[in-house]
């Protein structure tokens, strides 16, 4: 497998924080996004590598393995198991593997692959076994750009991954930057091992006037001074259409009303919704006529 320096790819140091990794990934992903280079195979490959780098370095456990084992990080657990097994074997017998060859127990990154191959390949041959170790295939990273209105309800979507069209269901209520796994749609396994998985990260653009927090929605609504003072009926947009509200007389600026069940879909629960919170903002009239000013002065005298 070709070694890719994920840190160099993202243009960051090995000491980079999680926030720096995220910032660098977003910058590079925008630059190399396939939508900007539709006929550039190299740009598409670069974008896939960026997703892979982000998936590994943004996960502390995976990053730790990558820092320790480089291109072989996915087999880190097997290496550690093999190392421990070799150590126990060295303590129990003087011989070692393959007719007396011994290992010290201290390995640099470049020797891991050879050591692992010899341990599981060489020793197996010496014992008459012919089966090589099986490994899961490479996981594949992909991104999908959607509008907020696209994930209000569940929908079918087709993505093109490495020339293969994959049809899957997007659950209602998926979050921005959320990643879902589609099992078995990654790279082919090694020596008959299982296929890797496909990880799809959603980049969701809010194309509405609402602010979203999980399944709840928030919106500031402007009402005129007279309706706020005297009350009246107003029309409010929601995700599934318009609703009429009765505004109470003497509604104060900043007053909030909750419309139960008029929020956003709950994740994987298409028929369950959060709430919509409307905050009233009273609009003060401008460009008053002389008559209007006189009337407000009369009102001021009455109030005082």
N, C-alpha and C positions, 0 to 999 in steps of 0.2 A: 504493500500500500504506500502510495506517495505520501511523504511527510509534509504536512502543511503547518507552518508556524502561525498559530492562531493569533498570537500577540502581534506579530509583524503584519499579519493580514488586516487587523483592525487599527494598526498604527498606535499601539499603546505599549507601555512597559509591563513587565511581569508583576510589578507591584501595584498595578492599577486597581482601584476600588471597584465595587459593583456598579456604582453610579457612573464611573468613567467608562466602564465596559459598555453599559447600556447606551450612553451618549455616543460613543464611537460607533457602535453597531448601527444606530439609527442614522447617523450621518453617512456611513458607507452604504447602507441599504438603500437610502434615497438616491445616492449617486449611481448605483449599479442596478437599480430595479429594472426588471425585464420590460416593463411598460415603456421605459425611456429608451430601450435598445431592443426593439422587437425582432430584429433580424441579426442580432449579434450573439452568436453561440458562446463566445468567450465571456461576455457580460453575464449571460445566464449562468454559466459555470461559476463565475466569480460570486454571483449572488447566492448560489447554493452553498458555496464555501463560507460565505459570511454568516449565513444562517447556522451552519454547523459550528462555526467558531463561537457564535453567541450562545448556542445551546449548551456547549461544553463549559465555557468560561463563566457563564452566569449561574451555573450550578456549582456551589462550593465543593461538593463531593466529587463531581466529575472533573472539576478544575484541579483538585488535589491529585487525582490519578493522572491527569494529563501532564502536570508539572513533573511528576515522578517518572512516568513511563513514555512520554512523547507519543509517537504514532501508535504504540501498543497499549494506550491507556485503557481501551475497552476490555483488555484481558488482564487488567491489574490484579483482580481477585485470584485468577488462575495462577499468575506469577507468584503472588504471595503464598498461595497454597503450595505451589511447587517448591518455593524457597524453604518453607517450613518442613516439607516432606524430605527435602534434601538434607536439611540440617539434622533432622532426627536420624536419617539414614547414616550420615557421617558419624554420628555418635554411637550408633549401634554396631557398625562394622567398619573395618579398616579399608575395605575395597572401594566403595563408590560405584558409580554407574559405568557401564560399558567397559568391563574388564579392568577396573581399578582406577579409572580417571576420576579425579576429585575436583570439587569446586570449593572455593574459600568461604562463600556466604556473603561476600561483598561484591556486588555487580554494578557496573555503570549502565546507563540507559542503552548503549549500543549492543550489550551482550545479552540483554533479556530475551530477544527473539531467538537467538541461537541456543541459549540455554534451555528455553522452553521447548524448542523443537527437539533438542537432543534428549531431554528428559522424557517427553511423552512419545517421541518418535523412535529414538535410538533404543531406549530401554524396552519399549514395546516389541521392537524387532528382535531384541535379544531374548525375549520371553516367548517368541513365536507368534505374537499378535501382529495383525496386518492392518488394523483399523486406526486411522489418524484421528486426533481429537477433533470434535465438532465445535464450531463456533457460530454464534448468531450473526446474521448479516448486518451490514452497516445500517444504522438508522438514517432516515432521510428527513431533512428539514424543508419546510415550504411555508410561504406566507400568503395570506389571502386578504385583499382589500375589499371592504364592504362598507355600506352606509348603515347608520343606526336603524333606519327603517327596514333594512334587509333582514335583521335578526329579531324583529318584533314577533315574527312567527317562524316556525321551523320551515326549512326549505331544502330542496335538493340542489347540489352544486357539483360541477365537474371541474377538476383541476388537472393540469398537465404536468406530470412529474417524470423527468427523464424520458420524454417522448411517450409516456404511457398515460392514457386518460383514466382517471379514477373518479368514480361517482360516489358521493357520500351524502349523508344528511347532516345539515347544520342545525343543532338544537336551538330552539328559541331561547333568548336571554343570554347568549354568549357575550362575554365581556371583551373590551378592548385589551389587546396584548395577551389574551388568554390562549393557551395552547392545548389542543386536543390530540389524542393519539389514535391512529388507525392501525390496528395490529396486523402485522404480516404484509404490509405494503412497502417495506423498505428494500434494502439490497439483499441479494441472494446469500444464503448461508455458506459457510466454508465446510467442505467435506460432508455435505448433507445436513448441516445444521439448519435451524429454523431461520426464516427470513427476518430481516430487521423490521422496524416499525416506521410508519410515516407520522411525523409530528407537524401539525399545521398551526401556525400562529396567526391570529386574527388581528388585523389593523382596521379598527372601526372608526369611520369618520362620522361625527355627529352632524347630520344634515337637517336637524330639527331646531326649534326654538327652545327646547327643553334642556335642562341640566340633568344628567343621569347619575344616580348613585345606587348601584346594584339594581334593584327592581323598582325603586322609587324615582319619580320625576319631579322637577321643580321648575316653576316658571313665574316671572314677574309680569303682572298685568297692569297696564295703565288704565285708570278710570278718571273720568272728568270730575271736577270739583262738585258739580251740581248733583251728579248721581251719587257721589260719596256722601254728600250732605243729606240728600232727600231719600236715597235708596232708589232701587229700580232693578230692571232685568238686564243682564248682560250675556253675551255669547262667548264661550271659551272653546278654543281648539284643544282636542285631546289626540292621542295616538290613533284612536279608532273613530274619529268624527267630532262633530261639534256638540256641546251641551249648553243648556241655558242655566244660569245661576241667578238667584235673587239676592241682590246686594242690600244689606240692612242699612237703614238710615244712620247717618253719623259714623260711617265706616272710617276708621283712622288709617293714616298712611302706615304701611308696614304690617297691616292686619293680614292674617293668613287663614286660608280655608283648605281643608283636606277633602279631596274627592276620592273616596275609597274605591279601590279596584280599577282606577283609571290611570295607573302608572304603567310600568314596563313589565314584560313577561318575566316570570321567574325562571331561572335556568333549568332547562329540561322539564319544565312544568308549563306547557303552552297555555293551559286553561286557567292558570293562576297568575295574578298580577299584583304588583305593588300599588302604591297610592300616588296620586298627583297632588302636589302642594302648590297652591296659587297664592302669591304674595301681592297685595294690592299696592300700587304706587299712584298716589293722587296727583293728577296733572293740574298745575295752577294755570289759569287762563292768562293770556298775554294780549297785548294790543287792545286794551279796554277802550271802549268809547266813553265819552264824557257822561253819558247817561248811566252806563254801567258803573262808572266810578262813583257817581252820586248815589246810586242804589247801595253800593258796598259801604259808602260812608253812613248812609241811613242805618244799614244793618249794624255797623260798628257802634253807632250811638245806642241802638237798642240793646246790644250785648253789654255795653259798659254801664 
